[in-house]
Amino acid sequence: MDRAQIKKEEDDLKEKEEVHLHRKIGLLPAVSFIIGSVVGSGIFIAPKGVLMNSGSVGLSLLVWALSGVLSLFGALCYAELGTTFTKSGGHYTYQLETLGPLPAFLQLWVEFFLIRPTVTSYLSLAFGRYMVEPFFAPCAAPTELIKLVSILGVTFVVAVNCWSVTLASRTQVILTLIKTLALVIIIIPGIIALAKGKTENFQNGFEVDLLTLDKLPLAFYNGLYSYGGWFYLNFVTEEVINPKRNIPLAIICSMVTVITLYVLINVAYYTVLTPAELLLSDAVALTFAGRIAQGLASVIPVLVALSCLGALNGSIFGSPRVLFVGARDGLWPAIFSMIHIRRHTPLPALLLLYPLIVLMLISGEIYQLINFASFSRWLFVALVTLGLLIHRYRFPLHPRPFKVPLVLAVTFTVVCFFIVGLSLYSDPWNTGRSCALTLTGVPVYYLTVHRFRLPRSWRRIFNYCSKQLQILLEVIQQEARTY
């Protein structure tokens, strides 16, 4: 054995022993990760919100299709960003690289205190609803029991992600297969009924008497929320094998699949259920199953609950990496950048998010949570793609392994800003609170990161608590550069 081969084996052994996030996500897990994150509770609950705010069957289907196309535009923008900047962190990393530290810090601020707790609690409540309601039908299930089961679901997912990256990845693949089966089980009976001529719910489908301009953005919010999750793979870029190939390929394959499934499943819903029946249902898939066949009524809720669990797993897997990278860059408390010495998972980021998720879950209501989180979520997505355009203009010769057509990036950015702005008029209470909470991060940035510093006594207390937590959790800083 020559010296070069011996040295290579020694380097490989050293890399395995170093504490860092390893590249373990191939193409299939990447596709499963996106589909599993996107297809969660939204498609089984949000059809009510889309129809309620669009006013007609035809327009609601149009909202679903346009929301899918718009999400595809955004996903392609993120494919370019993910191959241009090879760091994990998604929204945060791209804003730091293109717009500067203040927007990046605000992303971390709302991700920790608003977006992630809200999104995760929404998914958890959907999981709890579908697990509990079949046992109480036709009566309403106790809210307290739904929330208890939701807490158990999110606790299970957090535990899996704390234990092993490989286990979380395999769990995602399995849950994605299950949720795809759930969609197909719903789609096939609906398409069969449509082929037999059951089209009365589509007649006069574009009546616009109930449509008002102020409600249309909320319809898109519900649609876009159901497609949300296409950016989660960019949160874990440093853990993707061959990201310059697999990120664009996974994004394109998964988004085309999801758009097709979503449009077909909504057609199936409207074939079997009247608009009035759909509006009266808080669990559309369960109502649909009861109308098609009583046998399905016991199977569908379990499949939907597992689908929600898959989306929950994707959310919990990706979001702590944003805080992890922000802490590694010095814009967030250092404890969030620690990794477990044996399991190589970002344990502190996962565990410190958990109490906020439970708190939001206990105090929130499912449809208010959508509107509450959507303003900040889509504002920062719009800022990311705006940053992409600015970066292209400032650095035209920067290597870009994948390049999205300019017109798609501009269209996505303009539409996102338009929806965000109009939502302040449509739902001023929830979006106003979201906006206010986002802006509270500005003085925090200047007090803790930019020019000013916390008083020395505060810093001493904070560092002591961080050190004790580090010892308790058995975590250390990353030892190898992974980007």
N, C-alpha and C positions, 0 to 999 in steps of 0.2 A: 504494500500500500504506500503510495507516494505521499510526500509532505502536504501537497495541495489538498488531497482527499482527507487526510488526517485533520488538517486545519478546518476544512468544511464541516466535518462531523463534530469537531469541538465547538465551532460557532453555532451549529444547530442545537447542540446540547445546552450551550449557554443560553440561547434564545428561549428554549423551553423552560429553563429554570428561572429566567427573569420574570418578574411580576408585571404583566401588561395584558391588554385586551388582545386576544389572538384572532387571526383571520380564520373563521370556521363557517362562514355563511356562503355557500355556493349558489348556483343559479336557481335550482329548485327551491331551496329554502328562501331565497330572495323573493321569488315570485309568490311563494306561499305567504311570506311575511307581508307583502303589499296587499294581496287579495284578502288575507286573514285580518289585516288591520282595517281595510276599507269595508268589507262586508261584515258588519256587526249587527248592532241593533237597529241602525238607521232605516234600512230597507223594510224592516218589519214593523216600524213605528212611525217613521216620518211621512209615509204616504198620506196620513191624516193631515199633517201640518201643511204639506204641499197643496192638497186639494182645498183645504180650508182657506188658504191665502191666495190661491189662483182662481178659484170660483167655478171651474168647469173641468170635465174629464179630459177633453182635448188639450186644454192649456196646461193642465197638470202633467200630461205625458210629454208635452213640449218642454216644460220646465225640467223634467227628468233627463231628457235627451240633451238639452243645452247645458245643464249642469255637468253631465258626463263629458261633453266635448270641452267645456271650459276647464274641467279638472284635468283632462288629457293635455291641454295646452300648458297648464301649470306644471304637470308632471314632466313634460318634455323640457321645460325651463329648468327644473330641478335636476334632470338628467345631465344637462350641460354643466350646471353648477357642481354637481357631484363628481364629474370627471375633470373639472377645471381646478377645484380645490379638494384635495384628497383627505382633509380632516373630517372627523365625525362632527356632529353638532348641528347639522341641518340649518334651520333658520338663523340660529345664533352665529355660526361660523361665516355664513354668506354675508350677513349684515356687517360683521366685524371687518371682513375683507373688502367690502365695497362701499359701505356708508360710514364706518367708524365705530368707536367703542360705545357711545351713548345709546344708539339704537340697539346695539348688541346687548348691552346691559338691561335695557328695558325689555328685550325679548326674554332674558333670563328671569327678570322680575315677574312678568305676567305668566311665564311658563310655570314658575314655582307656586305663585300665590293664586293664580286664576285659571289659566287654560288647562293645565294638567289635572288639577283636582276636579274641575268642572266636567271635563270630557270623560275622565275615568269614572266619576260618580254617575254620570249619565249612562255609561255602558253597564255599570254595576247594577243600577236600578232596572235597566231593561232585562238583564240576566235574572234578577230576583223576581221581576214581574212574571216572566215566562215560566219560571220554575214553580211559582206558588199558585198562580191563578187557575190552572187546570183542576186543582184540588178543591176549589171553592165555587167553580162555575155551576150555575149561572150567576151566583152572587159575587159581589166584589170581594177581593182578597183583603185581609187586614194590612194596612199600610206599614205597621210596625214589623210584621212578619216579612214583608217584601224587603224592607230595609235590612233586617237581620240577615236574611239569605244573601243579599247583595254584599254585605260586609264580609260574610264568609267566602264569597266568590273572589272578591278583590284580595283578601288575605291569602287565599290559596295561590293566586297568580303571583303576588309579591314573593311568596315563599319559594315558588319554582324559579323565579328569576334571580333570587338571592343565592340559590343552591348551585345552579350551573347554566352557562350559556348554551351548551349543547342540549341539555334537557329542555330549556325554553324554546330552542330552535326546533327540536323534534316535536314538541307539543304543538307548536304553531303549524307544522306540516299536517299533523293528524287532524287538528281542529279545522283547518282550511278544507280538507277533503270532506269532513262532516258537513260543514256549512254549504259547500257546493252541492252536496247531496240534498240538503234541505231546500235550496233554491230550485233544483231540478224537480223535486217532488211537488213543489207548488206550481211550477211553470207548466208541466205536462198536462195536468187535468184542465188548467185554464185554456191552454191552446186547443185541446180536444173539444172543449165546450165552444170555443170560438169557431172552430172548423164546422161544428154542427149547426151553426147559424145563430148562436146566442150573442147578438150584437146590439140589443136594445139600449144598453148603457152608453154606446158610442154614438148613437143617433143624436143629432144636435149637440155634439160634444164641445163645440166652441162657443157656447153661449157666454157672453161677457157681461151679463147684467149684474152679476155679483162681484165682478172684478173692480178693485180700486187700486190706484197706482201706489198708495202708501203700503198696501199689503203685499204687493208683488215681490219686493226684496226679501220679505220673510218667507215666501214660498221658495225662493232661490236659496235662502239660508238653510231651510230644511233639506232641500235637494243636495246642496253642496256639502252639508254636514254628513249626509249619508255616503258621499264619495270621499269624505275626509279620511286621511290616512295614507294617501299616495306619496307623501313626503317622508314617511317614517324610515324608509330604507336609508335616506340621506343622513339620518341621525347616527347611523352605525357604519359609516363608510369605512372606517379603519378595521372593521371586522368582516368586510366582504372580500371574498377571494376574487382577484382580478377585477377591481371595481370599474376600470375604464371600459370593460366589455360588459360585465354583468349588470351594472346599474342601469344603463339605457335599455338593455334587452329585457330585463325584469320589469321595468316600468312600462314599456310599450306592451308587452305580452299581457301583463296583469290588468292594465287599464282598459284595453280593448275587450278583454273577457268580462270585466265588471260592468262596463257600459251595456254590453249585449244582455247580460243577465238581468240588470236592473230594469231596462225597458221591457223585456219580456215578462218579468214578474209583475210589473205594474199593469200590463195588458191583461195578465191572468187575474189579478185582483178585480179589475173593472169588468171583466167578462162575467164573473160569478157574483160580485157584490154591487149593489147600487151605490151611488155617491152618498146617499143618506145613511146607509148601513156602514159604510166605511168611516164616515164622520163620527158615528156613534161608538166606534171601536177604539179602545186604547191599545189593543193587541191585534192588529189587522190579520196577521198570519193565523192566529188562533181562530178568529171568526171565519176566515176563509176555509180552514180545515174542517170546521163544523158544518159548513154548507156543502162541501164536496163529499165527504165521507166521514162517518163517525169514527172509523178506525184510525183515520189520519189525525183526528182531534187529540189523540193521546200521544202520537209520535211527534207531530210538528213542534209542540212547545219545547220538548226536550232538545230537538235539533236546533231550534232557534236559540235556546238558552246556551247551548254549546257554541253556537255561532257568536253570540255576544261575548262568551268567555274567550274565544279566539281573538276578537278585536281588542278585548281588555288586555290580553297577553301581549299583543303587538304594541299597544300604547305603553304598557308598563316596561316593556323591553327597550323601547326607543327613547322615551323622554328623559330618563335619568342620564343618558349619554350627553344630552344637551347641557345639563348642569355640570356633569363631569368635565366636559371640555371647557366650559366657562370658568370653572374653578382652576383648571390646569393653566389657563391663560391669565389668572389673577383677577378676574372680574367678579368672582363669586367666592364664598368662603372655601378655604383650602380643603376642609374635611370632605367636601363633595367630590374631590379629585382622587380620593383614596380607593384602592382596590384590595379585595380580600387576598391574603397572602397565599392561600391554597386554591380557592375557587375561582379566582381571577374575574370576579364580578364587582360592579360598582356598588357595593353594599350600602355605604352611607347615603348615597343619593336615593337609593330605593327606599330605605327605611325612614329617611327624613321627609319624604313625600307622603308616606302612608298616613300619618295623622291628619294632614290637611284633606286628603281624599275622603277619609271617614267622616270628618267634620262636614264637608260639603255634601256628602251623601245623606247624612242625617237631616240636614237643614234644607236641602234643595227639592225642587219639583221638576219633573222631567222636561217639560216643554219650556219652562223658564230658563233652565240650564242651557238649552240650545242657543237661545237668543243672547243670554248673558255672556257666553264664551265666544260666540261667533264674531262679534265686533273686533276684539283684540286679535283673535286668531287670523282673520282674513286681512286685517290691517297690516300685520307683520308679514304675511305671505305676499301682499302687494308691495311692501317695502323691499322684500327680498328680490322680486323680479324687477323692480325699479332699479335696485342696485346692480342687477345683471346688465341692464341697458346702459347704466352709467359706466360700469367697468368695461363694457365693450367699446364705448366711445373713448374712454381714457387710455385703454391699453389694447388697441386693435390687433397687435402682433402677439398677444399672450396666447400660449398653446391652449387649444380647446379641442380635445379628442372627439367630443360630440357637440354639434352646434345646431341649436333650434332655429328655424326660420324667424327672422326679425318680426314679421307681421304677427306671428303667434304670440311672441313675448309681449309686444305692444298691446295687442288685443286683450290678453289676459290681465295685464297690469291695469289698463283703463277700466275694464269691467269690474275688477276687484275694488278699485277706489270708488267707483260709482255706487256699487252695492253697499260698501261701508258707509259712504256719506249719506245715502238715502235711508239707511237703517236708523240713523240718528233721528230722522223724522218719523219713521214707521213705528219704532218702539223706543221712545226717548228715555224711558225709565231704566230698562235693562241695559241698553247700549250706553246710556249716559253713565251708569254706575261702572260699567266695564271701562269706559274711556277715563273716568276719574281715577279708578284704581291703577290704570296704566300710567297716568301722569304722576301719581305719587312716587313712582320710581325715579323721577328726575332729581328731586332734592336728595334722595338716598344716594344716587350716583355721585353727586358733587360732594356729599358729606363723607363718603366712604372710599371712593375710588379715584376721583379726579384730582382735586387740589387739596381738599381738606382731609383730615384723618380723625378717626375716633380718639377721644381722650385716652391717655396712656393707661389709666386704671381700667377703662372698659376693654382695651385691647388685651390687657393682662388676664382679665377674667375670661374673655372670649378664647384666648389661646389655651388657658388651663382646661376649660370645658372641652375644647377640640382635642387636646392631648389625651384626656381621660376617655373620651369617646373612641379615639383611635385605638387605644390599648384594649378597651372593652370589645370592640368589633374585630380586632386583629387585622387591621388594614394599614397599607402604606402607600406612598406615592408610586406612580408608574415608573418602572426602571428602564424601559426601552422606548425609543421613539418609534411610533407606529404610523407616521404620516410623512 
